[in-house]
């Protein structure tokens, strides 16, 4: 990966990177999703759309929570539908004092299609040798970032307030573990959108697991391993190649 160090305040206008399409952009992959949804696939996309409107009604975007096998929610809430790729008994959605406003889909055709679309998107956003991004380090507390492409070479451990300041069509693309491995961990971490920026245009591609604790998260997490949310709020989509566990968190699909 060709990366350069950011200035001290980590704020820099970037030349448009090749991979700066967000998840809402990449979800146009549903137009090329597999015709047989019975087995997971991660094919490379044939076309990338630049319009959020084109993908806002896609199968995958209907599910703010999407997992391979299990979704477990305790003392939380989910606004939207939930899906697992695996069918029962391997696949399951377990709720304890957790209202879900949308449908529950365990291994049905919609769930399988959505998961395959997610795999395609995850593969398309994976780090490549010719990516261009700004390398980040530290907790990002007190940092303000304009739209652009950002990388953590390995794990990211975040806290405090990160401000994303840009117009409504601004795109933020974060890659955690761009060297191949790395987890995303947030504790008392929150994201503030400024200048009209929209949480739907924020993507966090994570090589390994993602864990948010008492955080106010905004954006879409695509995780290569489990997603664990404890307390706080989550405004976005939580899509995992493994399981999603929610405890005391209010989850809603991204707004914007």
C-alpha positions as CSV (number, residue, x, y, z in Angstrom):
1,X,0.0,0.0,0.0
2,X,1.3,3.4,-0.9
3,X,0.5,5.6,2.1
4,X,1.7,8.9,3.3
5,X,1.8,10.4,6.7
6,X,-0.9,13.0,7.5
7,X,-0.1,16.4,9.0
8,X,-0.2,16.8,12.7
9,X,-4.0,17.4,12.8
10,X,-4.6,14.5,10.5
11,X,-6.7,16.7,8.3
12,X,-5.8,16.8,4.6
13,X,-7.6,17.2,1.3
14,X,-7.0,14.0,-0.7
15,X,-6.8,13.5,-4.4
16,X,-9.7,11.2,-5.2
17,X,-8.5,7.7,-4.4
18,X,-9.4,4.7,-6.5
19,X,-11.2,3.0,-3.7
20,X,-13.1,6.0,-2.3
21,X,-16.5,4.5,-3.1
22,X,-18.4,4.0,0.2
23,X,-20.5,1.0,1.0
24,X,-23.6,2.7,-0.2
25,X,-21.8,3.1,-3.5
26,X,-20.5,-0.4,-3.5
27,X,-23.9,-1.9,-2.8
28,X,-24.7,-1.4,-6.5
29,X,-23.1,-4.8,-6.6
30,X,-26.6,-6.3,-6.2
31,X,-27.0,-5.8,-9.9
32,X,-24.2,-8.3,-10.4
33,X,-25.0,-10.6,-7.4
34,X,-25.0,-14.3,-7.9
35,X,-28.0,-15.9,-9.5
36,X,-27.9,-18.8,-7.1
37,X,-28.1,-17.5,-3.5
38,X,-27.8,-20.9,-1.8
39,X,-24.0,-20.6,-1.2
40,X,-21.9,-17.7,-0.1
41,X,-19.8,-16.0,-2.8
42,X,-17.3,-13.1,-3.0
43,X,-17.0,-12.4,-6.7
44,X,-15.4,-9.2,-7.9
45,X,-17.9,-6.6,-9.1
46,X,-18.2,-5.8,-12.8
47,X,-19.5,-2.2,-12.3
48,X,-19.3,0.4,-9.5
49,X,-22.0,3.0,-9.3
50,X,-21.4,6.5,-7.9
51,X,-25.0,7.1,-7.0
52,X,-26.4,6.4,-3.5
53,X,-29.9,6.6,-4.9
54,X,-29.2,3.7,-7.2
55,X,-28.5,1.3,-4.3
56,X,-30.8,2.7,-1.6
57,X,-33.4,0.0,-2.4
58,X,-31.0,-2.9,-2.7
59,X,-31.6,-6.1,-0.9
60,X,-28.5,-5.7,1.3
61,X,-29.4,-2.2,2.4
62,X,-32.7,-3.5,3.8
63,X,-30.8,-5.2,6.6
64,X,-29.0,-2.9,9.2
65,X,-27.9,-6.1,11.0
66,X,-26.5,-9.0,8.9
67,X,-24.5,-12.0,10.0
68,X,-23.3,-15.4,8.8
69,X,-24.8,-17.6,11.6
70,X,-26.1,-15.8,14.7
71,X,-27.5,-12.5,15.7
72,X,-28.0,-12.1,19.5
73,X,-29.6,-9.0,21.0
74,X,-30.1,-8.4,24.7
75,X,-31.7,-5.3,26.3
76,X,-31.1,-3.4,23.0
77,X,-33.2,-2.4,20.0
78,X,-33.0,-2.7,16.2
79,X,-34.8,-0.4,13.8
80,X,-35.0,-2.4,10.6
81,X,-34.7,-6.0,9.5
82,X,-32.2,-8.6,10.6
83,X,-30.8,-11.5,8.6
84,X,-28.4,-14.5,8.9
85,X,-27.0,-16.4,5.9
86,X,-27.2,-19.8,7.7
87,X,-30.6,-21.5,8.1
88,X,-31.9,-23.0,11.4
89,X,-30.5,-24.7,13.5
90,X,-27.1,-23.3,12.6
91,X,-28.5,-19.8,11.9
92,X,-30.4,-18.0,14.6
93,X,-31.7,-14.7,15.8
94,X,-32.0,-14.6,19.6
95,X,-33.8,-11.8,21.3
96,X,-34.1,-10.9,25.0
97,X,-35.9,-7.6,25.7
98,X,-34.9,-6.5,22.2
99,X,-37.6,-5.2,19.9
100,X,-36.9,-5.5,16.2
101,X,-39.0,-3.3,14.0
102,X,-38.4,-5.1,10.7
103,X,-38.5,-8.7,9.5
104,X,-36.4,-11.5,10.9
105,X,-34.8,-13.6,8.1
106,X,-32.9,-16.8,9.0
107,X,-31.4,-18.4,6.0
108,X,-34.3,-17.5,3.6
109,X,-33.7,-16.4,0.0
110,X,-33.6,-12.7,0.9
111,X,-31.0,-13.4,3.7
112,X,-28.8,-15.5,1.4
113,X,-28.9,-12.9,-1.4
114,X,-28.1,-10.1,1.1
115,X,-25.2,-12.0,2.5
116,X,-23.7,-12.8,-0.9
117,X,-24.0,-9.1,-1.8
118,X,-22.2,-8.2,1.4
119,X,-19.4,-10.6,0.5
120,X,-19.1,-9.1,-2.9
121,X,-18.9,-5.6,-1.4
122,X,-16.4,-6.6,1.3
123,X,-14.1,-8.2,-1.4
124,X,-14.4,-5.1,-3.6
125,X,-13.4,-2.8,-0.8
126,X,-10.5,-4.9,0.4
127,X,-7.1,-3.2,0.4
128,X,-5.0,-3.4,-2.7
129,X,-1.4,-2.7,-3.5
130,X,-2.2,0.4,-5.6
131,X,-4.6,2.0,-3.1
132,X,-3.9,5.6,-2.1
133,X,-4.9,6.7,1.4
134,X,-3.9,8.8,4.4
135,X,-2.4,6.6,7.2
136,X,-3.9,7.3,10.6
137,X,-2.6,6.4,14.0
138,X,-3.8,7.1,17.6
139,X,-7.3,7.2,19.1
140,X,-8.6,10.0,16.8
141,X,-9.9,11.9,19.9
142,X,-10.5,15.5,18.9
143,X,-9.6,14.9,15.3
144,X,-11.6,16.4,12.4
145,X,-11.4,14.7,9.0
146,X,-12.7,15.9,5.6
147,X,-14.0,13.4,3.1
148,X,-11.3,11.0,1.9
149,X,-9.7,7.6,2.1
150,X,-8.0,6.7,5.4
151,X,-6.1,3.6,6.6
152,X,-4.9,2.0,9.8
153,X,-2.2,-0.4,8.8
154,X,-3.1,-2.7,11.7
155,X,-5.6,-2.5,14.6
156,X,-7.4,0.7,15.5
157,X,-8.3,1.5,19.1
158,X,-10.4,4.6,19.3
159,X,-11.9,6.8,22.0
160,X,-13.2,10.4,22.3
161,X,-14.9,12.3,19.6
162,X,-14.0,12.1,15.9
163,X,-15.6,14.7,13.7
164,X,-16.3,14.1,10.0
165,X,-16.8,17.4,8.3
166,X,-17.9,17.6,4.8
167,X,-20.9,18.1,2.4
168,X,-23.9,15.8,2.1
169,X,-22.2,14.0,-0.8
170,X,-18.9,13.7,0.9
171,X,-17.5,10.2,1.2
172,X,-15.3,8.8,4.0
173,X,-13.7,5.4,3.6
174,X,-11.8,3.8,6.4
175,X,-9.8,0.6,6.1
176,X,-8.8,-1.0,9.3
177,X,-6.0,-3.6,9.0
178,X,-4.9,-2.5,5.5
179,X,-1.7,-4.6,5.9
180,X,-3.9,-7.7,6.2
181,X,-4.9,-8.0,9.8
182,X,-6.4,-5.6,12.3
183,X,-9.5,-5.2,14.5
184,X,-11.6,-2.1,15.2
185,X,-12.2,-1.3,18.9
186,X,-14.0,1.8,20.2
187,X,-14.6,2.6,23.9
188,X,-16.5,5.8,24.8
189,X,-16.0,6.7,21.2
190,X,-18.3,8.8,19.2
191,X,-18.6,10.2,15.6
192,X,-20.0,13.6,15.0
193,X,-21.1,14.5,11.4
194,X,-20.6,18.1,10.5
195,X,-21.2,20.4,7.5
196,X,-24.0,18.3,6.2
197,X,-22.1,15.0,6.1
198,X,-24.2,11.8,6.1
199,X,-23.6,8.7,8.1
200,X,-24.6,6.5,5.1
201,X,-21.5,7.8,3.3
202,X,-19.1,6.5,6.0
203,X,-17.6,3.1,5.6
204,X,-15.4,1.1,7.9
205,X,-13.9,-1.9,6.2
206,X,-12.4,-4.1,9.0
207,X,-10.0,-7.0,8.4
208,X,-11.0,-8.7,11.7
209,X,-13.5,-8.1,14.5
210,X,-15.2,-4.8,15.4
211,X,-16.1,-4.0,19.0
212,X,-17.9,-0.8,20.1
213,X,-18.5,-0.2,23.9
214,X,-20.6,2.7,25.2
215,X,-20.0,4.5,21.9
216,X,-22.0,6.7,19.6
217,X,-21.1,5.2,16.3
218,X,-22.1,6.5,12.8
219,X,-21.4,4.7,9.6
220,X,-21.4,1.2,8.1
221,X,-19.1,-1.5,9.5
222,X,-18.1,-4.4,7.2
223,X,-16.2,-6.8,9.4
224,X,-14.2,-9.9,8.6
225,X,-15.0,-11.4,12.0
226,X,-17.6,-10.8,14.7
227,X,-19.2,-7.5,15.5
228,X,-19.9,-6.8,19.2
229,X,-21.9,-3.8,20.3
230,X,-22.3,-3.0,24.0
231,X,-24.3,0.1,25.2
232,X,-24.5,3.4,23.4
233,X,-26.0,3.9,19.9
234,X,-25.2,2.6,16.5
235,X,-26.4,4.6,13.5
236,X,-25.5,2.5,10.4
237,X,-25.2,-1.0,9.2
238,X,-23.5,-3.8,11.0
239,X,-22.5,-6.6,8.6
240,X,-20.3,-9.4,9.7
241,X,-18.7,-12.5,8.1
242,X,-19.3,-14.1,11.5
243,X,-21.8,-13.2,14.3
244,X,-23.3,-10.0,15.5
245,X,-23.9,-9.5,19.3
246,X,-25.8,-6.5,20.6
247,X,-26.2,-5.8,24.3
248,X,-27.9,-2.6,25.5
249,X,-27.3,-0.8,22.2
250,X,-29.9,1.1,20.1
251,X,-29.2,0.2,16.5
252,X,-30.8,2.0,13.5
253,X,-30.0,2.1,9.9
254,X,-28.0,5.1,8.7
255,X,-29.9,8.3,8.0
256,X,-29.0,10.4,5.0
